[in-house]
């Protein structure tokens, strides 16, 4: 009975180890995309941004939602009319967004606010590209930043769970060894 319990606990640890490794590989696989897409965003010129600004007075849903994501990241209200349009009209729009996203780590609270946007059908990369290719570049960049941050968060939680399970397994093995040695002493 003790051996079966030990086997079950060890199996749980092994499964978690595999999941932690899988998430680590996923982060390593997705992370380079951030640099690639950020470079594209940094290379956007005034004409690229002006093309976006032309549509700002009557924005399509995808543009509204994308700017709401940037508002959330910049700790502004997630409201296109109140904050998003002003952000877009800022002459240093790209510099501001790149500087803030580059320096920050996505907190779990921020990620939970942003993640639902990426599940909305109204936030459509094809629609963004039809408005202006530079919008699709902004979307690709922020999506890759968020995906990596979400995966890192999952990895961190699962790693902590793994450490707890490993500690429990080690404690169990110690108890089992003590019980075995006390049984052996009684039998001797």
WONOR-V878238 format. One record per residue. BURIAL is I if it has 24 or more other C-alpha atoms within 12 Angstrom, else O. D_FIRST is the distance of its C-alpha to the first C-alpha in Angstrom with 1 decimal. Layout:
burial->BURIAL d_first->D_FIRST
burial->BURIAL d_first->D_FIRST
This chain:
burial->O d_first->0.0
burial->O d_first->3.8
burial->O d_first->5.4
burial->O d_first->5.2
burial->O d_first->6.4
burial->O d_first->8.7
burial->O d_first->9.9
burial->O d_first->10.8
burial->I d_first->12.6
burial->O d_first->14.3
burial->O d_first->15.4
burial->O d_first->16.9
burial->I d_first->18.7
burial->O d_first->20.0
burial->O d_first->21.3
burial->I d_first->23.1
burial->I d_first->24.5
burial->O d_first->26.0
burial->O d_first->27.5
burial->I d_first->29.0
burial->O d_first->30.5
burial->O d_first->31.9
burial->I d_first->33.5
burial->I d_first->34.9
burial->O d_first->36.5
burial->O d_first->37.9
burial->I d_first->39.6
burial->O d_first->41.0
burial->O d_first->42.3
burial->I d_first->43.9
burial->I d_first->45.3
burial->O d_first->48.3
burial->I d_first->49.6
burial->I d_first->50.3
burial->O d_first->52.7
burial->O d_first->54.4
burial->I d_first->54.9
burial->I d_first->55.9
burial->O d_first->58.6
burial->I d_first->60.0
burial->I d_first->60.1
burial->I d_first->61.8
burial->O d_first->64.4
burial->I d_first->65.4
burial->O d_first->69.1
burial->O d_first->71.3
burial->O d_first->72.3
burial->I d_first->68.6
burial->I d_first->68.1
burial->O d_first->71.4
burial->O d_first->70.4
burial->I d_first->67.5
burial->I d_first->69.8
burial->O d_first->72.3
burial->O d_first->69.7
burial->I d_first->68.7
burial->O d_first->71.1
burial->O d_first->69.6
burial->I d_first->66.1
burial->I d_first->63.9
burial->O d_first->60.5
burial->I d_first->58.7
burial->I d_first->61.0
burial->I d_first->60.5
burial->I d_first->56.7
burial->I d_first->56.6
burial->I d_first->58.9
burial->I d_first->56.8
burial->I d_first->53.8
burial->I d_first->56.1
burial->I d_first->57.2
burial->I d_first->53.7
burial->I d_first->53.1
burial->I d_first->56.3
burial->I d_first->55.4
burial->O d_first->58.2
burial->O d_first->58.1
burial->I d_first->56.6
burial->O d_first->59.9
burial->I d_first->62.2
burial->O d_first->65.4
burial->O d_first->64.8
burial->I d_first->63.1
burial->I d_first->62.4
burial->I d_first->66.0
burial->I d_first->67.1
burial->I d_first->64.4
burial->I d_first->65.6
burial->I d_first->69.2
burial->O d_first->68.5
burial->O d_first->70.4
burial->O d_first->67.4
burial->I d_first->64.8
burial->I d_first->63.1
burial->O d_first->63.3
burial->O d_first->61.8
burial->I d_first->58.9
burial->I d_first->58.1
burial->O d_first->58.3
burial->O d_first->56.1
burial->I d_first->53.4
burial->I d_first->53.5
burial->O d_first->53.1
burial->O d_first->50.5
burial->O d_first->46.9
burial->I d_first->45.8
burial->O d_first->44.1
burial->O d_first->41.3
burial->O d_first->43.9
burial->I d_first->46.5
burial->I d_first->44.2
burial->O d_first->43.2
burial->I d_first->47.0
burial->I d_first->47.9
burial->I d_first->45.0
burial->O d_first->46.3
burial->I d_first->49.7
burial->I d_first->48.3
burial->O d_first->46.9
burial->O d_first->50.4
burial->O d_first->52.4
burial->O d_first->55.5
burial->I d_first->54.5
burial->I d_first->55.6
burial->I d_first->56.0
burial->O d_first->58.5
burial->I d_first->60.6
burial->I d_first->60.5
burial->O d_first->61.8
burial->O d_first->64.5
burial->I d_first->65.7
burial->I d_first->65.6
burial->I d_first->63.6
burial->I d_first->63.1
burial->I d_first->61.1
burial->I d_first->58.7
burial->I d_first->58.4
burial->I d_first->57.7
burial->I d_first->55.0
burial->I d_first->53.4
burial->I d_first->53.3
burial->I d_first->51.9
burial->I d_first->49.4
burial->I d_first->48.0
burial->I d_first->47.9
burial->I d_first->46.0
burial->I d_first->43.5
burial->I d_first->42.7
burial->I d_first->42.4
burial->I d_first->40.1
burial->I d_first->37.9
burial->I d_first->37.9
burial->I d_first->36.9
burial->I d_first->33.9
burial->I d_first->33.0
burial->O d_first->33.3
burial->O d_first->31.1
burial->I d_first->28.4
burial->I d_first->28.7
burial->O d_first->28.2
burial->O d_first->25.1
burial->I d_first->23.8
burial->O d_first->24.6
burial->O d_first->22.8
burial->I d_first->19.6
burial->I d_first->20.0
burial->O d_first->20.6
burial->O d_first->17.5
burial->I d_first->15.4
burial->O d_first->17.4
burial->O d_first->17.0
burial->O d_first->13.2
burial->O d_first->13.4
burial->O d_first->15.9
burial->O d_first->14.0
burial->O d_first->11.0
burial->O d_first->13.9
burial->O d_first->15.6
burial->O d_first->12.9
burial->O d_first->12.5
burial->O d_first->16.3
burial->O d_first->16.8
burial->O d_first->14.7
burial->O d_first->16.8
burial->O d_first->19.9
burial->O d_first->19.4
burial->O d_first->18.9
burial->O d_first->22.0
